[in-house]
């Protein structure tokens, strides 16, 4: 998607990506503060949202920012009082990646997706000392009383929450749900 956004940048915004990066550099906005760059692009120049993200990413990269790898994103999610949830997170991601050679995790600032052709599961710290597991079902939703419709979480259609005391049986019980989501997103 990013390639499509940057490829048509000049047509949509009147400037190439390189021109936008140079403009950000000379603006006085901290290029490493991607949120501030996006706000400046939106408020001052009326740049569309997807272009804002592409420009902010390119400007930060030009200023020396290095995108974290999935472990870096995961470390950030499970710091500050949430480290005890990390083993549950890691076990869920391992189960999801074990479904096929084409399943791999990626990094995001607020969750860790596991992707096949498209994202089929997302894992993140949840509310009240839980780990949130979001599933993307494109067809039949498995019959599992723990599932609820997801509310704006990482492309998930349904989710459940595992408590911090989840055990191996709780984790294994996710297998059919993960398999269904994997099959529907291939």
N, C-alpha and C positions, 0 to 999 in steps of 0.2 A: 504494500500500500504506500509506503514512504516513497518508493521510486516513482510511483504514479503521481504523487503529490509534487515532488520536486521536479519531475519531468514537465509538468504543465504550470509550474510556478509563475513564469513570466507572463503567460497568457492570462492567468487568473489575477495576478497582483500587479503586473506592470514592471516587475523586477525579477532578475534571476536569483537563485539561492545565494550565489556569491555576492551579489549586490546587496541583498538583505543582510547578510552576515557583516559586510563592511559598514552598513548603516547602523546596525546594532553596536558594532565596535566603537563607532564615533558618537553614539547617542548619550553616553554617560550612564546608561543602565548596566548593571553588573551582568555580564554575559553568563556567569556561572549560576545566576539566580533565574532559572528557566521560567518560573512562575511570573516574576517581574517582567521578563522579556515578553512573554505571551500577553500579559496585560498591556504593556506598552504598544505592542503590535496591534492589538485589538482596539485600544482606546485612541491611539494617536493616528494609526494608519488604516483602521478598519479591515485588517487582514483576516480572512476566514480562519476558522478554528484549526482545521487540519494543517493549513499552511503555517499557522502560529507554532504548532508543535514541531514541524520540520525545521523552521527557521531557528527556534530556540535551541533545539538539539544541535544543529550545525554550528550555531554561535558558541554554545558551551564547549563543544568539541574543539573548535578553533582556539578557544581560550584555555585549553588544556584539560578539560574534563574527560574522564574515562568512564564509560558506562560500566557499572558493576556487572559481574557475571551472576548467574542464578544464585550461587552461594552467597555472594555479597548482598543481593536483595533479600535472601532468606535470613541472613544474619541480622540485617536491619529490622526485619519484621519481628524477630523473636528476641530482641534486646529488651532492656528495661522492664524487668518483671515478668516477661513472657517466655523466658528460656526453658522453663519446665514443660512448655507445650511443644517445643521443638522435636522431641522424639516422636510424638504423635504425627506431626506434620511430615517428618522424614519418612515414617512408615507408610503413610498414605501415598506420598509421591513415589516411593519405591514400588508399591503395588501398581500404581497407574503406569509407570514406565515399564513395568514387567509385562504388560499386556501385549507388547509387540515391539519390534525393532524400530518402528516408525514413531513411537511415543517418546517424547522428550520434554523436559521442563524448560521453561523460559523464566526470565525475571521481569517483575513489574514492581512498582513502588508500593502497592497495597495488597498484592496477592501473588501467588506463584501459580501460573497456569501450566497444565500438562497438555501438550498439543499433539495431535496426529496430523491429519490434513488441516483440521481446524481444532480449536481448543475444545477439549471435552470435559475437563475438570479443572477447578481452581481451588487452592487451599490457602487459608490465611488465619491469623488469630481472629477469634470471634468474640462476641460479648460474653461477659460473666464467666471468664476463665474457661473458654471453649476454643476448639479449633473448628472453623467453618469450612465445610466441604460443599462446593457448588458444582452441580452437574449440568451439562448442556444436553438435554434430550431433544431430538428433532422429530421423534416419532413416539412410539409407545413409551409411556412413563412406567417404570417398574412399580409394582404394588408393594410399597414399603411405608408403613405408618410413620416412620421417622422423617420422610420427605415432606417439605413444604414448598410452595411456590417461592422462588427467590425474588428478592426485592432489590433490583439494581446492583447486583453483585457480579461483576466479571463475566458477562455473557451467559451466566448460569440461568437455567430455567427453573431449577429446583435446588434446594440445599438441605443440609442437616448440620447439626452441631454435635461434636463429640466433646464430652467433658474431660477435664484434665486427668481424671482417673480411668480413662478408657484403657481396656486391656486388649490382649491379642484376639480374643473372640470378637470384641467390638470392631477391631480393625479388619479381621477376616470377613465379617458380615458386610463390609463395603464391596466385596468382590463382585457380586452380581450387578450392583449399581454402576461400578466402574466399567465392567464389561459391556453393559448396555450403552453407556455413554460413548465408550470407545467405538463400538460397532456403528453407532449412529453418526459418527463424525469422521468417517474414513473415506 
